[in-house]
């Protein structure tokens, strides 16, 4: 893991396509702005974990893999 120190409005570049900018800091929080191509998925870590837990619950409940939670709701929500 690369650990960097940045100040407000400073940026980090990842490859040619991704820019992360420190927007605001204070009170134990950091606000980041992320620019990435539309085809790349940018998701907060806690949401990714929740999505994985929901998919695991769907696997157990329906005996199959549910690709994404909203697909499951769409498929089973209109009975």
N, CA, C and O atoms as a GROMACS GRO file, in nm:
protein
  316
    1UNK      N    1   0.084  -0.118   0.000
    1UNK     CA    2   0.000   0.000   0.000
    1UNK      C    3   0.089   0.124   0.000
    1UNK      O    4   0.182   0.136   0.080
    2UNK      N    5   0.060   0.213  -0.089
    2UNK     CA    6   0.130   0.341  -0.095
    2UNK      C    7   0.054   0.439  -0.007
    2UNK      O    8  -0.067   0.456  -0.023
    3UNK      N    9   0.122   0.504   0.085
    3UNK     CA   10   0.060   0.602   0.174
    3UNK      C   11   0.117   0.739   0.140
    3UNK      O   12   0.238   0.759   0.141
    4UNK      N   13   0.028   0.834   0.111
    4UNK     CA   14   0.070   0.969   0.073
    4UNK      C   15   0.008   1.072   0.167
    4UNK      O   16  -0.100   1.050   0.222
    5UNK      N   17   0.076   1.182   0.184
    5UNK     CA   18   0.022   1.295   0.257
    5UNK      C   19  -0.011   1.404   0.157
    5UNK      O   20   0.072   1.440   0.074
    6UNK      N   21  -0.131   1.456   0.164
    6UNK     CA   22  -0.176   1.560   0.073
    6UNK      C   23  -0.244   1.670   0.152
    6UNK      O   24  -0.302   1.646   0.257
    7UNK      N   25  -0.235   1.791   0.101
    7UNK     CA   26  -0.304   1.906   0.159
    7UNK      C   27  -0.426   1.938   0.074
    7UNK      O   28  -0.443   1.884  -0.035
    8UNK      N   29  -0.509   2.025   0.126
    8UNK     CA   30  -0.631   2.067   0.056
    8UNK      C   31  -0.597   2.112  -0.087
    8UNK      O   32  -0.503   2.188  -0.109
    9UNK      N   33  -0.675   2.065  -0.182
    9UNK     CA   34  -0.667   2.093  -0.324
    9UNK      C   35  -0.550   2.026  -0.395
    9UNK      O   36  -0.533   2.044  -0.516
   10UNK      N   37  -0.468   1.950  -0.324
   10UNK     CA   38  -0.363   1.873  -0.390
   10UNK      C   39  -0.424   1.745  -0.448
   10UNK      O   40  -0.529   1.700  -0.402
   11UNK      N   41  -0.358   1.689  -0.547
   11UNK     CA   42  -0.413   1.574  -0.619
   11UNK      C   43  -0.320   1.455  -0.617
   11UNK      O   44  -0.201   1.466  -0.586
   12UNK      N   45  -0.378   1.342  -0.650
   12UNK     CA   46  -0.306   1.217  -0.673
   12UNK      C   47  -0.352   1.166  -0.807
   12UNK      O   48  -0.472   1.163  -0.835
   13UNK      N   49  -0.259   1.125  -0.892
   13UNK     CA   50  -0.293   1.069  -1.024
   13UNK      C   51  -0.270   0.918  -1.020
   13UNK      O   52  -0.169   0.871  -0.967
   14UNK      N   53  -0.364   0.844  -1.076
   14UNK     CA   54  -0.350   0.699  -1.092
   14UNK      C   55  -0.360   0.672  -1.241
   14UNK      O   56  -0.467   0.687  -1.301
   15UNK      N   57  -0.250   0.633  -1.299
   15UNK     CA   58  -0.246   0.614  -1.443
   15UNK      C   59  -0.274   0.745  -1.515
   15UNK      O   60  -0.246   0.853  -1.463
   16UNK      N   61  -0.330   0.734  -1.635
   16UNK     CA   62  -0.362   0.853  -1.714
   16UNK      C   63  -0.505   0.900  -1.694
   16UNK      O   64  -0.539   1.012  -1.732
   17UNK      N   65  -0.590   0.813  -1.635
   17UNK     CA   66  -0.734   0.839  -1.636
   17UNK      C   67  -0.795   0.880  -1.504
   17UNK      O   68  -0.907   0.931  -1.502
   18UNK      N   69  -0.726   0.859  -1.392
   18UNK     CA   70  -0.789   0.878  -1.261
   18UNK      C   71  -0.716   0.987  -1.184
   18UNK      O   72  -0.593   0.986  -1.172
   19UNK      N   73  -0.793   1.082  -1.131
   19UNK     CA   74  -0.741   1.189  -1.046
   19UNK      C   75  -0.821   1.193  -0.917
   19UNK      O   76  -0.944   1.194  -0.919
   20UNK      N   77  -0.751   1.195  -0.805
   20UNK     CA   78  -0.814   1.208  -0.674
   20UNK      C   79  -0.766   1.340  -0.615
   20UNK      O   80  -0.646   1.366  -0.610
   21UNK      N   81  -0.860   1.422  -0.571
   21UNK     CA   82  -0.826   1.554  -0.516
   21UNK      C   83  -0.881   1.567  -0.375
   21UNK      O   84  -0.996   1.530  -0.349
   22UNK      N   85  -0.800   1.619  -0.285
   22UNK     CA   86  -0.845   1.648  -0.149
   22UNK      C   87  -0.926   1.777  -0.156
   22UNK      O   88  -0.872   1.884  -0.187
   23UNK      N   89  -1.054   1.766  -0.126
   23UNK     CA   90  -1.144   1.882  -0.133
   23UNK      C   91  -1.148   1.956   0.000
   23UNK      O   92  -1.142   2.079   0.003
   24UNK      N   93  -1.157   1.881   0.110
   24UNK     CA   94  -1.172   1.943   0.241
   24UNK      C   95  -1.121   1.847   0.348
   24UNK      O   96  -1.134   1.726   0.334
   25UNK      N   97  -1.063   1.902   0.454
   25UNK     CA   98  -1.020   1.822   0.568
   25UNK      C   99  -1.067   1.890   0.696
   25UNK      O  100  -1.091   2.010   0.699
   26UNK      N  101  -1.080   1.812   0.801
   26UNK     CA  102  -1.115   1.868   0.930
   26UNK      C  103  -1.201   1.775   1.013
   26UNK      O  104  -1.278   1.695   0.959
   27UNK      N  105  -1.187   1.786   1.144
   27UNK     CA  106  -1.266   1.708   1.241
   27UNK      C  107  -1.265   1.558   1.213
   27UNK      O  108  -1.368   1.492   1.220
   28UNK      N  109  -1.148   1.506   1.181
   28UNK     CA  110  -1.135   1.363   1.160
   28UNK      C  111  -1.193   1.311   1.030
   28UNK      O  112  -1.214   1.191   1.016
   29UNK      N  113  -1.220   1.399   0.936
   29UNK     CA  114  -1.278   1.360   0.807
   29UNK      C  115  -1.196   1.418   0.693
   29UNK      O  116  -1.131   1.522   0.706
   30UNK      N  117  -1.202   1.350   0.581
   30UNK     CA  118  -1.140   1.398   0.458
   30UNK      C  119  -1.243   1.386   0.348
   30UNK      O  120  -1.302   1.280   0.330
   31UNK      N  121  -1.264   1.493   0.273
   31UNK     CA  122  -1.356   1.491   0.158
   31UNK      C  123  -1.272   1.484   0.032
   31UNK      O  124  -1.188   1.571   0.007
   32UNK      N  125  -1.296   1.381  -0.049
   32UNK     CA  126  -1.219   1.359  -0.170
   32UNK      C  127  -1.306   1.376  -0.293
   32UNK      O  128  -1.426   1.345  -0.290
   33UNK      N  129  -1.248   1.425  -0.399
   33UNK     CA  130  -1.312   1.428  -0.530
   33UNK      C  131  -1.238   1.330  -0.619
   33UNK      O  132  -1.115   1.330  -0.624
   34UNK      N  133  -1.314   1.247  -0.691
   34UNK     CA  134  -1.253   1.145  -0.776
   34UNK      C  135  -1.303   1.163  -0.918
   34UNK      O  136  -1.424   1.160  -0.943
   35UNK      N  137  -1.211   1.181  -1.011
   35UNK     CA  138  -1.244   1.186  -1.153
   35UNK      C  139  -1.193   1.058  -1.216
   35UNK      O  140  -1.074   1.026  -1.208
   36UNK      N  141  -1.284   0.984  -1.278
   36UNK     CA  142  -1.248   0.859  -1.343
   36UNK      C  143  -1.339   0.840  -1.464
   36UNK      O  144  -1.449   0.895  -1.468
   37UNK      N  145  -1.295   0.763  -1.561
   37UNK     CA  146  -1.380   0.736  -1.677
   37UNK      C  147  -1.510   0.668  -1.634
   37UNK      O  148  -1.514   0.596  -1.534
   38UNK      N  149  -1.615   0.692  -1.709
   38UNK     CA  150  -1.748   0.640  -1.675
   38UNK      C  151  -1.751   0.487  -1.669
   38UNK      O  152  -1.832   0.431  -1.596
   39UNK      N  153  -1.665   0.420  -1.743
   39UNK     CA  154  -1.668   0.273  -1.744
   39UNK      C  155  -1.604   0.211  -1.620
   39UNK      O  156  -1.614   0.090  -1.599
   40UNK      N  157  -1.536   0.292  -1.537
   40UNK     CA  158  -1.477   0.242  -1.413
   40UNK      C  159  -1.573   0.261  -1.297
   40UNK      O  160  -1.631   0.369  -1.281
   41UNK      N  161  -1.590   0.159  -1.218
   41UNK     CA  162  -1.679   0.165  -1.103
   41UNK      C  163  -1.601   0.222  -0.985
   41UNK      O  164  -1.495   0.171  -0.950
   42UNK      N  165  -1.654   0.328  -0.924
   42UNK     CA  166  -1.594   0.387  -0.804
   42UNK      C  167  -1.696   0.371  -0.693
   42UNK      O  168  -1.807   0.423  -0.702
   43UNK      N  169  -1.659   0.298  -0.588
   43UNK     CA  170  -1.753   0.263  -0.482
   43UNK      C  171  -1.683   0.272  -0.347
   43UNK      O  172  -1.570   0.226  -0.332
   44UNK      N  173  -1.750   0.332  -0.249
   44UNK     CA  174  -1.695   0.337  -0.113
   44UNK      C  175  -1.682   0.195  -0.059
   44UNK      O  176  -1.765   0.108  -0.088
   45UNK      N  177  -1.578   0.172   0.019
   45UNK     CA  178  -1.549   0.038   0.070
   45UNK      C  179  -1.664  -0.023   0.149
   45UNK      O  180  -1.692  -0.142   0.132
   46UNK      N  181  -1.730   0.055   0.235
   46UNK     CA  182  -1.839  -0.001   0.316
   46UNK      C  183  -1.958  -0.040   0.230
   46UNK      O  184  -2.032  -0.132   0.266
   47UNK      N  185  -1.980   0.028   0.119
   47UNK     CA  186  -2.088  -0.009   0.028
   47UNK      C  187  -2.055  -0.137  -0.046
   47UNK      O  188  -2.143  -0.219  -0.072
   48UNK      N  189  -1.930  -0.154  -0.081
   48UNK     CA  190  -1.888  -0.277  -0.148
   48UNK      C  191  -1.907  -0.397  -0.056
   48UNK      O  192  -1.951  -0.503  -0.100
   49UNK      N  193  -1.873  -0.380   0.073
   49UNK     CA  194  -1.892  -0.488   0.169
   49UNK      C  195  -2.040  -0.519   0.187
   49UNK      O  196  -2.079  -0.636   0.193
   50UNK      N  197  -2.124  -0.416   0.195
   50UNK     CA  198  -2.268  -0.436   0.211
   50UNK      C  199  -2.326  -0.506   0.088
   50UNK      O  200  -2.411  -0.593   0.101
   51UNK      N  201  -2.280  -0.467  -0.029
   51UNK     CA  202  -2.327  -0.529  -0.152
   51UNK      C  203  -2.289  -0.677  -0.154
   51UNK      O  204  -2.369  -0.761  -0.196
   52UNK      N  205  -2.169  -0.709  -0.110
   52UNK     CA  206  -2.125  -0.848  -0.104
   52UNK      C  207  -2.207  -0.929  -0.004
   52UNK      O  208  -2.240  -1.044  -0.029
   53UNK      N  209  -2.239  -0.867   0.111
   53UNK     CA  210  -2.321  -0.935   0.211
   53UNK      C  211  -2.461  -0.960   0.157
   53UNK      O  212  -2.518  -1.066   0.181
   54UNK      N  213  -2.517  -0.864   0.087
   54UNK     CA  214  -2.650  -0.880   0.029
   54UNK      C  215  -2.651  -0.991  -0.075
   54UNK      O  216  -2.744  -1.071  -0.080
   55UNK      N  217  -2.547  -0.997  -0.158
   55UNK     CA  218  -2.538  -1.102  -0.259
   55UNK      C  219  -2.526  -1.238  -0.192
   55UNK      O  220  -2.585  -1.335  -0.239
   56UNK      N  221  -2.450  -1.246  -0.081
   56UNK     CA  222  -2.439  -1.372  -0.007
   56UNK      C  223  -2.571  -1.414   0.052
   56UNK      O  224  -2.604  -1.533   0.052
   57UNK      N  225  -2.649  -1.319   0.103
   57UNK     CA  226  -2.781  -1.347   0.156
   57UNK      C  227  -2.873  -1.397   0.046
   57UNK      O  228  -2.950  -1.491   0.066
   58UNK      N  229  -2.864  -1.336  -0.069
   58UNK     CA  230  -2.946  -1.378  -0.182
   58UNK      C  231  -2.908  -1.519  -0.227
   58UNK      O  232  -2.995  -1.599  -0.261
   59UNK      N  233  -2.779  -1.549  -0.226
   59UNK     CA  234  -2.734  -1.684  -0.262
   59UNK      C  235  -2.797  -1.787  -0.169
   59UNK      O  236  -2.846  -1.890  -0.214
   60UNK      N  237  -2.796  -1.758  -0.039
   60UNK     CA  238  -2.850  -1.851   0.059
   60UNK      C  239  -3.002  -1.860   0.048
   60UNK      O  240  -3.059  -1.969   0.063
   61UNK      N  241  -3.069  -1.748   0.023
   61UNK     CA  242  -3.215  -1.745   0.020
   61UNK      C  243  -3.272  -1.805  -0.107
   61UNK      O  244  -3.376  -1.871  -0.102
   62UNK      N  245  -3.206  -1.783  -0.219
   62UNK     CA  246  -3.262  -1.824  -0.346
   62UNK      C  247  -3.182  -1.936  -0.414
   62UNK      O  248  -3.218  -1.981  -0.523
   63UNK      N  249  -3.074  -1.979  -0.348
   63UNK     CA  250  -2.997  -2.090  -0.400
   63UNK      C  251  -2.923  -2.060  -0.529
   63UNK      O  252  -2.891  -2.151  -0.606
   64UNK      N  253  -2.895  -1.932  -0.554
   64UNK     CA  254  -2.822  -1.896  -0.675
   64UNK      C  255  -2.753  -1.764  -0.652
   64UNK      O  256  -2.773  -1.699  -0.549
   65UNK      N  257  -2.673  -1.725  -0.746
   65UNK     CA  258  -2.600  -1.599  -0.734
   65UNK      C  259  -2.684  -1.485  -0.786
   65UNK      O  260  -2.738  -1.492  -0.896
   66UNK      N  261  -2.695  -1.380  -0.707
   66UNK     CA  262  -2.762  -1.257  -0.752
   66UNK      C  263  -2.653  -1.158  -0.784
   66UNK      O  264  -2.582  -1.112  -0.694
   67UNK      N  265  -2.638  -1.123  -0.910
   67UNK     CA  266  -2.529  -1.037  -0.954
   67UNK      C  267  -2.520  -0.907  -0.878
   67UNK      O  268  -2.414  -0.872  -0.827
   68UNK      N  269  -2.629  -0.834  -0.870
   68UNK     CA  270  -2.632  -0.706  -0.799
   68UNK      C  271  -2.765  -0.697  -0.725
   68UNK      O  272  -2.865  -0.749  -0.774
   69UNK      N  273  -2.767  -0.632  -0.609
   69UNK     CA  274  -2.891  -0.625  -0.530
   69UNK      C  275  -3.009  -0.570  -0.608
   69UNK      O  276  -3.120  -0.622  -0.594
   70UNK      N  277  -2.988  -0.467  -0.689
   70UNK     CA  278  -3.101  -0.408  -0.759
   70UNK      C  279  -3.157  -0.503  -0.865
   70UNK      O  280  -3.275  -0.496  -0.899
   71UNK      N  281  -3.071  -0.593  -0.919
   71UNK     CA  282  -3.121  -0.692  -1.014
   71UNK      C  283  -3.214  -0.790  -0.943
   71UNK      O  284  -3.316  -0.831  -0.998
   72UNK      N  285  -3.177  -0.828  -0.821
   72UNK     CA  286  -3.260  -0.919  -0.743
   72UNK      C  287  -3.394  -0.856  -0.712
   72UNK      O  288  -3.498  -0.920  -0.727
   73UNK      N  289  -3.394  -0.730  -0.669
   73UNK     CA  290  -3.518  -0.660  -0.638
   73UNK      C  291  -3.604  -0.649  -0.765
   73UNK      O  292  -3.725  -0.669  -0.760
   74UNK      N  293  -3.541  -0.616  -0.876
   74UNK     CA  294  -3.615  -0.603  -1.002
   74UNK      C  295  -3.677  -0.736  -1.040
   74UNK      O  296  -3.794  -0.741  -1.081
   75UNK      N  297  -3.601  -0.845  -1.028
   75UNK     CA  298  -3.648  -0.975  -1.072
   75UNK      C  299  -3.757  -1.030  -0.981
   75UNK      O  300  -3.856  -1.084  -1.030
   76UNK      N  301  -3.742  -1.016  -0.849
   76UNK     CA  302  -3.837  -1.075  -0.756
   76UNK      C  303  -3.937  -0.977  -0.700
   76UNK      O  304  -4.033  -1.017  -0.635
   77UNK      N  305  -3.918  -0.849  -0.724
   77UNK     CA  306  -4.006  -0.748  -0.668
   77UNK      C  307  -4.135  -0.726  -0.745
   77UNK      O  308  -4.225  -0.659  -0.695
   78UNK      N  309  -4.146  -0.779  -0.865
   78UNK     CA  310  -4.264  -0.755  -0.948
   78UNK      C  311  -4.351  -0.879  -0.963
   78UNK      O  312  -4.403  -0.905  -1.071
   79UNK      N  313  -4.368  -0.957  -0.856
   79UNK     CA  314  -4.449  -1.080  -0.863
   79UNK      C  315  -4.595  -1.050  -0.856
   79UNK      O  316  -4.677  -1.141  -0.860
   0.00000   0.00000   0.00000
